C-alpha cells in the first residue's frame, strides 16, 4: 500500500501519475555524467583491465536502476479496495482499512500510531509523491505529510495528514484539548484541509467526541476556493508526538450523492 509534506501541501491533494523514464539528455543533466564516444576517452582509460571496465559497466547499470526505480511509498494498489480489504462487519457496503507499519514511513518510524477508517468497496488507493509521503524526513519531520489517500471519481476523496505536535504546541505528548479549542486547532490546520488557504468564515460546524481516552474534534466546512473541493469534512486528534487529521472532500457535483458516505467515513476514523 502507498503511503505518503512540503512546507505547503497544496500539491498534496493532486493525483500523481506514474513516473516516466528520463530521456538520455535529461539523465545526463540529472546525474552530471555526459556520454562520450570512444575516441574521446583518454588512452590510459582504454588500457584498463576488462575486470575494471566490467565493474564500471555494472555500476552504471545500478545507478540508472536507482534513478528509475519509483519509491515504494509512492505506489498504490490501483484496484478497488473491496478486492483486498476485509468487509466492515456493521455495514458490508464498506471495507475496513487498518494502517500498519508496512503502509507508511511514519508508521514504520513510530511517529504515528495505527489508525483505521472505513472505505466504500469501489474506491481505490491513490499514489502519493515521495516528497509528500514523509519518507524523506522521517523520523523527524518539521512539516505535515500525507499518510494515505483514497478516492473515487464519482464520490470524492479522503486522506490522512499527519503533523508534528511541536508545530502546534511545545508541550510533549499533548492531547488535542491541550493544544486548544476546536476553532484554534482548525485555524492552524485548515490549509491542510483545503489545500490552499483557510478562512474562519468557511467553518460551518464543530463538534467534540470521545472514544475511550482519545478526544477528537470534527468539522464541517464549505470551502468554495479550496483545491480539495468545495465541501470538506475533517476530524483531528493528537497522540504521542503527532497530530493526525482525517479529511474527506467533494466538489459540488459529487456532494449531493456522497455526503452521507463521506460523513460515515469521517465518523469511523479513529487512532
C-alpha positions in Angstrom: 0.0 0.0 0.0 1.1 3.5 -0.6 2.0 5.7 1.6 2.5 9.2 1.9 4.8 17.4 3.4 6.4 20.2 1.7 6.2 23.5 3.5 2.8 23.8 1.8 0.6 20.9 0.9 -1.5 22.3 -1.9 0.0 19.8 -4.4 -0.5 17.2 -1.7 -4.1 16.8 -2.9 -3.4 16.3 -6.5 -3.1 12.9 -8.1 0.4 11.7 -9.0 0.9 9.8 -12.2 3.3 7.0 -13.0 7.0 8.0 -13.1 8.3 8.4 -16.6 11.8 7.4 -17.6 14.3 10.2 -18.2 15.5 10.7 -21.8 19.2 10.3 -22.2 20.0 14.0 -22.3 17.9 14.6 -19.1 19.5 11.7 -17.4 22.9 13.2 -18.2 21.8 16.5 -16.7 20.4 14.8 -13.6 23.5 12.6 -12.9 26.1 15.1 -14.1 27.6 12.5 -16.4 27.9 13.1 -20.1 28.0 10.5 -22.8 31.3 10.3 -24.6 32.4 8.4 -27.7 35.3 6.1 -27.5 37.8 8.4 -29.5 37.4 11.0 -26.7 38.2 8.5 -23.9 41.8 9.1 -22.6 44.2 6.4 -23.7 45.0 5.4 -20.1 41.3 4.5 -19.6 41.2 2.4 -22.7 44.1 0.4 -21.2 42.2 -0.5 -18.0 41.7 -4.2 -17.4 38.5 -6.0 -18.6 37.5 -6.6 -14.9 37.7 -2.9 -14.1 35.7 -1.9 -17.2 33.1 -4.6 -16.2 32.8 -3.1 -12.7 32.2 0.3 -14.2 29.6 -1.0 -16.5 27.7 -2.8 -13.8 28.0 0.3 -11.5 26.4 2.4 -14.3 23.5 0.0 -14.6 23.0 0.1 -10.8 22.9 3.9 -10.8 20.4 4.1 -13.6 18.2 1.5 -11.9 18.2 3.6 -8.7 17.2 6.7 -10.6 14.5 5.0 -12.5 13.0 3.0 -9.6 9.9 4.5 -8.1 9.8 4.8 -4.3 7.7 2.1 -2.7 5.9 4.8 -0.7 4.5 6.4 -3.9 3.0 3.2 -5.2 -0.6 2.3 -4.7 -2.9 -0.6 -5.5 -4.8 0.6 -8.5 -7.7 -1.7 -7.9 -10.9 -1.4 -5.9 -10.3 -1.7 -2.2 -13.2 -4.2 -2.0 -11.0 -6.8 -3.7 -8.4 -6.9 -0.9 -9.6 -5.3 2.3 -11.9 -7.0 4.8 -15.6 -6.1 4.8 -16.7 -3.8 7.6 -18.9 -6.1 9.8 -21.5 -3.5 10.7 -22.0 -2.5 7.0 -20.9 -4.7 4.2 -21.0 -1.8 1.7 -17.7 -0.7 3.3 -14.3 -2.3 3.9 -12.1 -1.5 6.9 -8.7 -0.1 6.4 -6.3 -0.6 9.4 -3.0 1.1 8.9 0.1 -0.8 9.8 3.9 -0.2 9.8 4.0 -1.7 6.3 1.8 1.1 4.9 3.7 4.3 5.6 7.2 5.6 6.6 5.8 7.4 9.7 4.2 4.2 11.0 7.4 2.3 10.5 9.3 5.1 12.3 6.8 5.0 15.2 5.9 8.7 14.6 2.2 7.9 14.0 0.1 5.4 16.0 -2.0 2.9 13.8 -5.3 4.4 12.7 -8.4 3.0 10.9 -11.4 4.0 8.9 -14.0 2.6 6.5 -14.0 2.9 2.7 -16.6 2.1 0.1 -15.8 -1.1 -1.9 -15.4 0.7 -5.2 -12.8 3.3 -4.1 -9.1 3.0 -5.0 -5.9 3.9 -3.2 -4.2 6.9 -4.7 -0.5 7.5 -5.3 1.4 9.9 -3.1 4.5 11.7 -4.3 7.6 10.6 -2.3 8.3 14.2 -1.1 4.8 14.4 0.3 4.8 11.0 2.0 7.2 12.0 4.7 9.6 9.3 3.5 12.4 11.9 3.1 12.2 13.4 6.6 11.4 10.5 9.0 11.8 10.2 11.9 12.0 14.0 12.4 9.7 15.8 10.0 9.3 19.5 10.6 6.2 19.9 8.4 3.0 17.9 7.9 2.9 15.0 5.4 0.3 12.8 3.8 -0.1 9.3 5.2 -2.6 7.7 2.8 -5.1 8.8 0.3 -8.2 7.0 -1.3 -10.5 8.4 -3.9 -13.5 7.7 -6.2 -14.3 9.8 -9.3 -18.0 9.9 -8.5 -17.9 10.4 -4.7 -14.7 12.3 -3.7 -11.6 11.6 -1.8 -10.2 11.1 1.7 -6.7 11.4 3.1 -4.8 11.2 6.4 -2.5 14.1 7.1 0.0 14.0 10.0 1.6 17.0 11.6 4.5 17.1 14.2 3.0 18.0 17.5 5.6 20.7 18.1 4.2 22.6 15.1 1.1 23.3 17.3 2.4 23.2 20.9 5.6 22.9 22.8 4.1 20.6 25.3 5.3 16.9 24.9 2.6 14.3 24.4 -0.1 17.0 24.5 -3.8 16.0 23.9 -5.9 17.8 21.4 -7.5 19.6 24.3 -4.1 20.8 25.5 -3.5 22.4 22.1 -6.7 24.4 22.3 -10.3 24.8 21.2 -11.6 23.3 18.0 -11.5 26.7 16.4 -7.9 27.2 17.4 -6.8 23.8 16.0 -8.6 24.3 12.7 -7.1 27.7 12.3 -3.6 26.0 12.4 -4.5 23.1 10.2 -7.2 24.5 7.9 -4.8 25.0 5.0 -4.2 21.2 5.0 -7.9 20.6 4.7 -8.4 23.0 1.8 -5.0 22.6 0.1 -4.7 26.3 -0.1 -5.9 28.9 2.4 -8.4 28.8 5.2 -10.9 31.4 6.3 -12.8 31.1 9.6 -16.0 32.0 7.7 -15.7 28.7 5.9 -16.3 26.8 9.1 -19.9 25.7 9.4 -19.9 23.3 12.3 -17.6 21.9 15.0 -18.1 19.1 17.5 -16.2 17.2 20.1 -16.3 13.5 20.7 -14.5 10.9 22.8 -13.6 7.3 22.2 -12.1 5.9 25.4 -9.4 8.3 26.4 -9.0 9.8 23.0 -10.7 13.1 22.1 -11.5 14.1 18.5 -12.5 17.5 17.0 -14.8 17.3 14.0 -15.6 19.9 11.4 -17.9 20.7 8.5 -16.6 23.3 6.1 -17.9 24.9 3.0 -14.8 25.9 1.0 -15.6 27.4 -2.4 -12.0 28.3 -3.2 -10.4 25.1 -1.9 -8.2 23.0 -4.1 -9.6 19.9 -2.5 -13.2 20.6 -3.2 -15.9 23.0 -2.2 -17.1 20.7 0.6 -14.9 19.3 3.3 -15.3 17.2 6.4 -12.5 16.8 8.8 -11.6 15.1 12.1 -8.5 15.6 14.1 -6.8 14.2 17.2 -3.4 14.2 18.9 -1.5 11.2 20.2 2.2 10.9 21.1 4.2 13.4 19.2 1.8 13.8 16.3 -1.5 15.4 15.4 -3.5 13.3 12.9 -6.0 14.9 10.6 -8.6 12.9 8.5 -10.1 14.9 5.6 -13.0 14.0 3.3 -13.5 16.2 0.3 -16.0 16.5 -2.6 -16.9 19.0 -5.3 -20.3 20.5 -5.9 -21.2 17.7 -8.4 -20.2 14.9 -6.0 -21.5 16.3 -2.8 -25.3 15.8 -3.1 -25.0 12.0 -3.5 -21.8 11.3 -1.5 -22.1 13.5 1.6 -23.6 10.7 3.8 -20.9 8.3 2.6 -18.2 10.8 3.4 -19.7 11.5 6.8 -19.7 7.8 7.6 -16.0 7.6 6.7 -15.1 10.6 8.9 -17.1 9.2 11.8 -15.3 5.9 11.5 -11.9 7.4 11.8 -10.0 6.6 15.0 -6.5 6.1 16.2 
